[in-house]
Amino acid sequence: MKQKLQKVISALLLSAVLIMGFSAPTYAVTIEPGQKSGSFEVPANNKSGIPLVNKTGHPINNLKLTASGTWNAGGETPSGIGPEGYPNWPGQKDFQYPDHPAFALVAQSKDRADDVRTVSVGTGLGFGNDEGYSFLMNDKPQYYGDNSGKVTVNWSVP
């Protein structure tokens, strides 16, 4: 009886997570003094994004970014979505960032709400010390929970 109850509770918890949307734990990636390059992964189901923060002690004028990998948005959406997403997707106005391609990897400034960038190959970002961007997929807010996969972001300081 106890094992059946545990299975029922596990199933209910999983259902609640899928219905409410899952956001993987968030950690901050930092650029430290003297560090010239690095990489981090952005899980497709992370609605809040993975922060990248400048801790060098000075501004970075042109951080070079390259994103690679594919992810799946679930439901009726095509699988194998790249960081560039799908420009002009039907219903794009309902996405978290409607001015950016549907399903694209985006970077949202932690300090300026209107500063959102689409990240793909050769994207450049500039930001001051202790400033940062959160990286996440541009999906409809209620559908992050059915996403799977991840995109890798490589960065370098010129």
Buried (B, 14 or more C-beta within 10 A) or exposed (E): EEEEEEEEEEEEEEEEEEEEBBBBEBEEBBBEEEEEEBEBBBBBBBBEBBBBBBEBEEEBEEBBBBBBBEBBBBEEBEEEBBBBBBEEBEEBEBBBBEEBBBBBBBBBBBEEEEBBBBBBEEBEBEBEEEBBBBBBBBBBEEBBBBBEBBBEBEBBBE
